[in-house]
Amino acid sequence: MSGPEHHTGDIGRRVAARREQLGLSREDVALRAGSAPGYLQYLEEQAAVPGMGFLLRLADALETTVGALTGGAADLPPGVGHAAYHPELVELDPGECRELLGTHGVGRLAVTTHEGPAILPVNYVVAGDDVAFRTSPESLPGRAAGGEVAFEVDHIDEAFSQGWSVLLVGTARTVTEPGAVRALEERAFTTPWAGAERDLWVAVTPARVSGRRIRVHHTHRTPGTPGT
């Protein structure tokens, strides 16, 4: 007899994806959010509707926003919020840049074509110092192999009007050695969102890595609000 069927809700899928992206266990997140691991499991596997208080704690534990967990900003372009008070733009060192790249995500590949520059979103993984993605040989990313490209990834926190971006510039090459291909496939978090046959791995070895972060040191306090 098969086990009980799970009807996972959108919030549960977003919570699980964000938790895995951060490399956290359910116990880790539950401790951060002041909850029980069993309830977090229930939230991830069932179509649960948690209260706002728990969602606020959970968003903080997952280093994201309630809007991101509930999908409230899914159809909005980034950057629609107001600029923060007292922001600071800082340069990131190469170690911070590589840490922010994480192990998977969606980035933007900039290539040069006969019609001019083009920027294309790709699902990517990090393998050592390289960034790799799957594509098809006839696509623009596939044809970029052998030339210099730029790769950018960023994160925007609409709630606090802050975020970061990392830029890599280097040479793209195809990955064909069976062991290297197998290692990339095992590391990949997801198949390409665009679907279809995208079995060609392309890796970018960066010659230059740079990054910037917007930090907010103070928030605006409305008149009459207690505070220093």
C-alpha positions in Angstrom: 0.0 0.0 0.0 1.4 3.4 -0.9 1.9 6.1 1.7 -0.4 9.2 2.1 -0.5 11.5 -0.8 1.0 15.0 -0.2 -0.7 18.1 -1.6 2.1 20.6 -1.4 1.1 24.2 -1.5 3.0 27.1 -3.2 4.3 28.4 0.2 5.6 25.0 1.0 7.4 24.6 -2.3 9.0 28.1 -1.9 10.0 27.4 1.7 11.6 24.1 0.7 13.4 25.6 -2.3 14.8 28.5 -0.2 15.8 26.3 2.6 17.7 24.0 0.2 19.3 27.0 -1.5 20.7 28.1 1.8 21.9 24.6 2.7 19.8 24.4 5.8 18.0 21.5 7.4 14.5 21.7 8.7 15.9 21.6 12.2 18.1 24.6 11.4 15.2 26.6 10.1 12.8 25.6 12.9 15.4 26.7 15.5 15.8 30.1 13.7 12.0 30.6 13.4 11.2 29.4 17.0 9.1 26.5 15.6 9.1 22.7 15.6 10.7 20.7 12.8 7.5 18.7 12.5 5.5 21.8 11.7 8.0 22.9 9.1 7.8 19.5 7.5 4.0 19.8 7.5 4.2 23.2 5.9 6.5 22.0 3.1 4.5 18.8 2.3 0.9 20.0 2.8 -1.2 22.9 1.5 -0.9 24.7 4.8 -1.8 28.4 5.4 0.4 29.7 8.3 -0.4 32.9 10.2 1.3 36.1 9.5 3.3 36.1 12.7 4.9 32.7 11.8 5.5 33.8 8.2 7.4 36.9 9.4 9.6 34.7 11.6 10.0 32.1 8.8 11.0 34.8 6.3 13.6 36.1 8.6 14.9 32.6 9.3 15.2 32.0 5.5 16.8 35.5 4.9 14.0 36.5 2.5 10.7 38.3 2.6 7.1 37.3 3.2 6.3 38.4 -0.3 8.9 36.1 -1.7 7.5 33.1 0.3 3.9 33.8 -0.6 4.6 34.7 -4.3 3.1 38.2 -3.9 5.8 39.7 -6.0 6.1 36.9 -8.6 4.7 39.1 -11.4 6.3 42.4 -10.4 9.5 43.6 -11.9 12.4 44.1 -9.4 13.1 47.5 -8.1 9.6 48.9 -7.7 10.2 49.8 -4.1 11.5 53.1 -2.8 15.2 53.7 -2.1 16.2 53.2 1.5 17.4 55.9 3.8 21.2 56.1 4.3 22.2 53.3 1.9 25.8 52.5 1.3 27.2 50.9 -1.9 30.2 48.7 -1.1 32.6 46.6 -3.3 32.7 42.9 -2.6 36.0 41.0 -2.6 36.4 37.9 -4.8 35.7 35.5 -1.9 32.4 37.2 -1.0 31.4 37.1 -4.7 32.0 33.3 -5.0 30.1 32.7 -1.8 27.1 34.7 -3.1 27.1 32.8 -6.3 26.0 29.8 -4.3 25.6 26.4 -5.8 22.7 27.0 -8.2 20.3 29.7 -9.4 19.4 31.8 -12.4 21.9 34.2 -13.9 22.3 36.3 -17.0 24.8 35.5 -19.7 26.0 38.4 -21.9 27.2 37.4 -25.4 28.2 39.2 -28.6 26.3 38.3 -31.8 26.4 39.5 -35.4 23.4 41.6 -34.5 25.0 43.1 -31.4 25.1 42.3 -27.7 22.5 40.0 -26.2 21.7 39.1 -22.6 20.1 35.7 -21.8 18.9 34.1 -18.6 20.2 30.7 -17.8 20.0 28.1 -14.9 23.5 27.7 -13.6 25.7 25.7 -11.2 29.0 26.6 -9.6 31.8 24.0 -10.0 35.0 25.2 -8.4 35.8 28.6 -9.8 33.6 28.0 -12.9 30.0 28.7 -13.6 28.3 26.2 -15.8 24.9 25.9 -17.6 23.1 23.6 -19.9 21.9 24.7 -23.3 21.6 23.5 -26.9 24.4 23.7 -29.5 22.4 25.9 -31.9 21.4 28.4 -29.2 23.1 31.7 -28.6 24.6 30.5 -25.3 25.8 27.4 -27.0 27.4 29.3 -29.8 29.2 31.6 -27.3 31.6 28.8 -26.4 35.2 29.7 -27.4 34.6 33.4 -26.9 34.6 35.9 -24.1 31.4 36.4 -22.2 30.0 38.1 -19.1 27.9 36.4 -16.5 25.8 38.3 -13.9 23.7 37.2 -10.9 22.0 39.3 -8.3 19.6 39.3 -5.4 17.1 42.1 -4.6 15.4 42.6 -1.3 12.4 44.7 -2.0 11.3 45.0 1.6 14.6 46.7 2.6 15.6 48.2 -0.7 19.0 46.5 -0.6 20.7 43.7 -2.5 23.9 42.6 -4.3 25.2 41.7 -7.7 28.2 39.7 -8.9 29.8 39.9 -12.3 32.1 37.4 -14.0 34.0 38.0 -17.2 35.8 35.1 -18.8 36.1 32.6 -21.6 33.2 30.1 -22.3 34.0 26.5 -23.3 32.0 23.4 -23.9 32.4 20.5 -21.4 32.5 17.1 -23.1 34.6 14.9 -20.9 32.2 12.2 -19.5 33.4 12.5 -15.9 33.1 16.3 -15.9 29.6 16.1 -17.5 28.5 13.6 -14.9 29.8 15.7 -12.1 27.9 18.8 -13.4 24.7 16.8 -13.8 24.9 15.5 -10.2 25.5 19.0 -9.0 22.7 20.6 -10.9 19.7 21.7 -8.8 17.2 21.7 -11.6 16.9 21.0 -15.3 16.8 24.1 -17.6 13.5 26.0 -17.1 13.2 26.5 -20.9 12.8 22.8 -21.4 13.5 21.0 -24.7 16.8 19.2 -25.5 19.5 21.2 -23.7 22.2 18.7 -23.1 25.3 20.7 -23.9 27.2 21.9 -20.9 29.0 25.2 -21.2 31.4 26.4 -18.5 32.7 30.0 -18.0 36.2 30.3 -16.4 36.3 33.8 -14.9 39.3 36.0 -15.6 37.7 38.9 -13.6 35.2 38.7 -10.7 33.6 41.8 -9.1 30.6 42.5 -7.1 28.7 45.2 -5.2 26.2 45.3 -2.4 23.8 47.9 -1.2 23.7 48.0 2.6 21.2 50.0 4.7 22.4 51.2 8.0 19.3 53.1 9.1 15.6 53.0 8.4 13.2 55.9 8.2 11.3 56.6 11.4 7.9 58.2 11.0 7.1 61.2 13.3 6.0 60.1 16.7 7.5 56.6 16.5 9.5 55.8 19.6 13.2 55.3 19.0 16.6 56.9 19.2 
